[in-house]
């Protein structure tokens, strides 16, 4: 069995909340690296958590965290305490394994904001995945994983079973493709789903006005995952205080733009 990168994406469809630096037309892709010797252990743990909260009256087949938080579909009968309990069990589970993760958030303006040109007219998803695979490539090279990894991605862009080549990784794998799968077919997709959900909720709540006690509790749980595992990408802000505002978030991001030397490009695009 090979090491695994499992990938999922998230965005903010229908969400009108945004800030100067965090727009609601963004798309975030997250990859999580799972060592070969813990793949089956994580599957077993996921199944145990599902069994713990599932019942004949209210069966739960998979963990879909946006639906869980909003208590939709199979989670609609759950109370707030149970929702938090499930999320805590999942965070405790994943934190014990030390799972490196890779983040990439893009908008339709990302290339221009970085002084780049979309010469091949790539879609937003293609641009995000290109950047993500650059991060993954560096990790593979640094950890001597050539020909000893595989990549699965949630079925959102293609039907389960479809394979797409990855030009960025062509020299690092004989089987140079990502395989689209459903979370029902491969439970490890649920790991990527959780990290993508975690990143999205963290972003959304950092710019939310009038953060509630529930928000702070949820942020604390989710931050334990973002803070407790190695990351490659934009380092998430890990804020617990109610006083942290949308303006605070933007000021922090602008300082990062300046440090990276892209502020002038960003400012020109976002006049």
C-alpha positions in Angstrom: 0.0 0.0 0.0 1.3 3.5 -0.9 1.2 6.7 0.9 -1.8 8.8 0.0 -2.7 12.4 -0.7 -6.5 12.9 -0.4 -8.0 16.1 -1.8 -11.2 18.1 -1.5 -12.3 21.6 -2.2 -14.5 24.2 -0.5 -15.8 27.6 -1.2 -18.5 30.0 -0.1 -21.4 29.6 -2.5 -24.3 31.8 -1.6 -22.4 33.4 1.3 -22.4 37.1 1.0 -20.0 37.7 3.9 -16.6 38.9 2.7 -13.8 41.3 3.5 -11.3 43.3 1.5 -8.9 40.4 1.3 -11.3 37.4 1.7 -13.8 37.4 -1.2 -16.9 35.2 -1.4 -15.9 34.0 -4.9 -12.9 32.2 -3.5 -12.2 28.5 -3.9 -10.0 26.5 -1.5 -8.4 23.2 -2.2 -7.0 21.1 0.6 -4.8 18.0 0.3 -4.0 15.8 3.3 -1.0 13.4 3.4 -1.7 10.0 5.0 1.2 7.6 5.5 0.6 4.1 4.2 0.9 2.4 7.6 -2.0 4.4 9.1 -4.5 4.4 6.2 -6.4 1.4 7.6 -6.3 2.8 11.1 -7.9 6.0 10.1 -10.6 4.2 8.1 -11.3 2.1 11.2 -11.5 5.2 13.4 -13.8 7.0 11.0 -16.1 4.0 11.0 -16.1 3.8 14.8 -17.1 7.5 15.1 -19.9 6.9 12.6 -21.1 3.8 14.5 -21.0 5.7 17.8 -23.5 8.3 16.7 -25.6 6.3 14.2 -28.8 4.5 15.2 -31.6 2.5 13.6 -33.8 5.6 14.0 -31.2 8.0 12.7 -28.6 6.2 10.6 -25.4 8.0 9.6 -23.5 6.6 6.7 -20.7 9.1 6.2 -19.2 12.3 7.7 -20.0 15.4 5.7 -19.1 18.3 7.9 -20.9 21.2 6.3 -24.1 19.2 6.4 -23.3 18.2 10.0 -22.8 21.7 11.2 -26.0 22.9 9.5 -27.9 19.8 10.6 -29.0 18.9 7.1 -29.9 15.5 5.6 -29.0 12.6 7.8 -27.9 15.0 10.6 -31.1 17.0 10.9 -32.2 15.2 14.1 -29.0 15.9 16.0 -28.8 18.5 18.7 -26.0 21.1 19.1 -24.3 19.1 21.9 -24.1 16.0 19.6 -22.7 18.0 16.7 -19.9 19.4 18.8 -19.2 16.0 20.3 -18.8 14.5 16.8 -16.5 17.3 15.7 -14.4 16.9 18.9 -14.1 13.2 18.3 -12.9 13.8 14.8 -10.4 16.5 15.8 -9.0 14.2 18.5 -8.8 11.3 16.1 -6.9 13.3 13.3 -4.6 15.1 15.7 -3.2 11.9 17.1 -1.9 10.9 13.7 0.0 14.1 12.7 -1.4 14.7 9.2 0.5 17.2 7.0 -1.9 19.3 4.9 -1.6 21.6 2.0 -3.8 24.7 1.4 -4.5 26.7 -1.7 -7.1 29.5 -1.9 -7.7 31.3 -5.2 -10.1 33.8 -6.7 -10.6 34.9 -10.3 -8.1 37.6 -9.5 -5.4 35.5 -7.9 -3.0 35.4 -10.9 -3.2 39.2 -11.5 -2.7 39.8 -7.8 0.5 37.9 -8.0 1.7 39.5 -11.3 1.0 36.3 -13.3 -0.9 35.8 -16.6 -3.4 33.0 -17.4 -1.8 32.2 -20.7 -3.7 28.9 -21.2 -7.0 30.2 -20.0 -7.3 27.7 -17.2 -10.3 27.4 -15.0 -10.3 28.5 -11.4 -10.2 24.8 -10.3 -7.2 24.1 -12.6 -5.3 27.1 -11.3 -5.9 26.1 -7.7 -4.9 22.5 -8.3 -1.7 23.7 -10.2 -0.6 25.7 -7.2 -1.6 22.8 -4.8 0.4 20.3 -6.8 3.5 22.5 -6.6 3.3 22.3 -2.8 2.8 18.6 -3.0 5.7 18.2 -5.4 8.1 19.9 -3.0 6.9 17.6 -0.1 7.3 14.5 -2.2 10.9 15.5 -3.2 11.9 16.5 0.4 10.5 13.2 1.8 11.8 10.9 -1.0 8.4 9.6 -1.9 9.0 9.1 -5.6 6.8 6.3 -7.0 5.5 5.6 -3.5 2.3 7.7 -3.4 -1.1 8.0 -4.9 -3.6 10.8 -5.2 -7.4 10.7 -4.8 -9.8 13.6 -5.1 -13.4 14.0 -4.3 -15.7 13.5 -7.2 -16.9 17.1 -7.5 -15.1 17.8 -10.9 -15.6 14.4 -12.4 -17.4 11.1 -12.0 -16.0 8.5 -9.6 -13.4 6.4 -11.4 -12.2 9.1 -13.7 -8.4 9.7 -13.9 -6.7 13.0 -14.7 -3.0 13.3 -15.4 -0.9 15.7 -13.3 1.9 17.3 -15.4 3.5 18.8 -12.3 4.3 15.4 -10.9 5.2 13.5 -14.2 8.8 12.9 -13.1 7.8 11.7 -9.6 5.3 8.9 -10.4 4.9 6.1 -12.9 1.1 6.3 -12.3 0.9 10.0 -12.8 -2.8 10.8 -12.2 -5.3 11.7 -9.6 -8.3 9.4 -9.2 -11.8 10.8 -8.6 -13.7 8.9 -5.9 -16.7 9.3 -3.7 -16.5 9.4 0.1 -18.8 6.4 0.2 -16.3 4.5 -1.9 -13.2 5.6 -0.1 -13.7 6.9 3.5 -10.4 8.7 3.4 -12.0 11.4 1.2 -13.8 12.3 4.5 -10.4 13.3 5.9 -9.9 15.9 3.2 -13.5 17.0 3.5 -12.9 17.7 7.2 -9.7 19.7 6.6 -11.4 21.7 3.8 -14.4 22.3 6.1 -12.1 23.4 8.9 -10.3 25.9 6.7 -13.5 27.3 5.3 -15.2 27.7 8.7 -12.0 29.3 10.1 -11.9 31.8 7.3 -15.6 32.6 7.5 -15.7 33.1 11.3 -12.6 35.3 11.4 -14.5 37.9 9.4 -17.8 37.3 11.1 -19.3 40.2 13.0 -20.6 39.5 16.6 -19.0 36.1 17.0 -21.0 33.9 19.4 -19.9 31.6 22.2 -20.7 28.7 19.9 -18.4 30.2 17.3 -15.6 30.5 19.7 -16.1 26.9 20.9 -16.1 25.7 17.3 -13.0 27.8 16.4 -11.1 26.3 19.3 -11.8 22.8 18.2 -11.0 23.5 14.5 -7.9 25.5 15.4 -6.5 22.4 17.2 -6.4 20.7 13.8 -5.0 23.7 11.9 -2.4 24.3 14.6 -1.6 20.7 15.5 -0.6 19.4 12.0 2.2 20.5 9.6 0.9 22.8 6.9 2.0 24.1 3.5 0.2 27.1 2.2 -1.2 30.3 3.7 -0.9 29.8 7.4 -4.4 30.0 8.9 -5.0 32.6 11.5 -5.8 31.0 14.8 -8.0 33.5 16.7 -10.2 32.7 19.6 -11.1 36.2 20.9 -14.5 37.7 20.1 -12.9 41.1 19.7 -11.0 40.0 16.5 -12.7 41.9 13.7 -12.9 41.8 9.9 -10.5 44.8 9.8 -8.0 42.9 11.9 -8.1 40.1 9.4 -7.6 42.4 6.5 -4.7 44.2 8.1 -3.0 40.8 8.8 -3.4 39.6 5.3 -2.1 42.9 3.8 1.0 42.6 5.9 1.5 39.1 4.5 1.1 40.5 0.9 3.7 43.1 1.7 6.1 40.5 3.1 5.7 38.4 0.0 6.2 41.4 -2.3 2.8 41.1 -4.0 1.1 44.0 -2.3 1.5 46.4 -5.3 0.0 43.8 -7.7 -2.8 43.1 -5.2 -3.5 46.8 -4.7 -3.6 47.5 -8.4 -6.2 44.7 -9.0 -8.3 45.7 -6.0 -8.5 49.5 -6.4 
